[in-house]
């Protein structure tokens, strides 16, 4: 048996009523061979838990591998916490689509055991780093796994955005907002907004307008090493919000500049052997219905 992983962190979507049974099964299966630690909200769901607890912000620093139990939102929270310490991630799906969490509860014991014994496919995904610049000073920085979104907020009016790529003017648009997505995020919000699916191995960024006033304003894919600069076109007022995945950046002003580029940190995902991105698309999006998978 592989000794690559000796300590395992488990982070669960504790608001999901189905999670207690999955957490208990995981704990009973893993505790004879591994040092286990959980986040403080998940630990009380296991009646006989006797391991250590750490906040999710610190959990990845104390373990060799981090298991996220929930949906893609749970995985995103775990991934943001693991990005700074290179701890690999495994996703167990209790949600709906689950593009990032690819092990179902029914097969968790067999597939997780194989991964922990060294039978896995490793995949690197890059992140986005966002800076809010105000009067030439960085006032906020945030990381995103899926996407950065600039969108109108508490107003019926469109916002007007000026976009530049590597210092070169791209366009000015009136819309409900703009999504800047990684390949990972191309199957998330960007997909629902009409963007293309980008294979996760590509070094690319995707810009997708949200309900643009000009219908010819279409999504565009640019080099993944590009720096994207967003400015608000100054009107009388702006009511907008910037979000990185599900994290909102408060207090953005019309005079602020938003800079987005690839983060130097990455995340590592461990998939079961035989993981196939195209199979995931067929299965999750119900493609090729009626044909053998």
Residue, then its C-alpha position, 0 to 999 in steps of 0.5 A: x500500500x502507498x505511504x504517500x498519504x498519512x494524514x487526511x483532512x475532510x471538509x464537508x457541506x455541513x448544511x446538507x442533511x445527507x452528509x452525516x451518513x457519508x462522513x460517518x462511513x468515510x471516518x469508519x473506513x479511514x480511521x484504522x490507517x490514517x490520521x484524520x482531521x475535520x473542520x469544526x462544523x463537520x466533526x460534530x456530525x460524526x458521533x464517535x469522532x476523536x481526531x483533530x479539528x482545524x478551521x478550513x482556512x488552516x485544514x489543508x496545511x495540516x494534512x497530506x490530502x484534503x477531501x471535499x464532501x458536497x458539491x462544487x461550491x464545497x470543493x471551491x472553498x476547499x480549493x481556495x484553502x489548499x492553494x497556498x500549500x499545494x495539498x491535493x484535493x479529492x471531491x466526493x459529490x453530494x450535489x447536483x452536476x458536480x464537475x469538480x467532485x467526481x466520486x459518488x457516495x455509492x462508489x466512495x469506498x472503492x474509488x477513494x481506497x484506490x486513490x489513496x493507494x496511489x491509483x489516481x490521475x493527477x491534474x493541475x488547475x490554475x487560479x485567477x488573482x484579482x486586485x482592486x486598485x484605488x488611487x494607485x493603491x491596492x485596496x483588496x486582493x482575492x483568489x478565484x478557482x472558477x471566475x471573477x464576475x463584475x455585475x450590476x448590483x441593486x439597480x435595474x440599470x446596466x453598467x458600462x465597462x471598459x476592458x483592456x487586455x495586456x494594456x490594449x483596448x478591447x471594447x466598452x460594453x453596456x451590460x449586466x456584467x462580465x464574467x472572466x473565467x478559467x477553463x475550470x469555470x467554463x462549465x459553471x456560470x460562464x456556461x449558463x451565460x452562453x460561453x464555450x466549454x474550454x478543456x481544463x488543460x488549456x492555458x486560456x481565459x474566457x470573457x463572457x458578457x452578461x446580457x449585453x445591450x449590443x447583441x453582437x458582443x460575444x464571448x472571447x477566449x484569450x491567452x491564459x497569461x493575459x492581464x485583464x483590466x476592467x474600468x467603469x465608464x464614469x456616469x453619474x453613479x454605479x451600483x456594481x459588485x465584484x465576486x470571486x467565485x462566491x466571495x463578494x468584494x465589498x465597496x467597489x467604487x466607480x473610480x476603481x480599476x479591477x486587474x485580473x490575471x493568472x495566480x502563481x498558485x495552482x491547485x492539484x486535483x486527484x481523480x480516479x484512474x480512467x477519469x475522462x473529461x469528455x465522459x463527464x460532459x456527456x454524463x453531466x450535460x446529458x449529451x449523446x442521450x440514447x447512445x452507449x457511454 
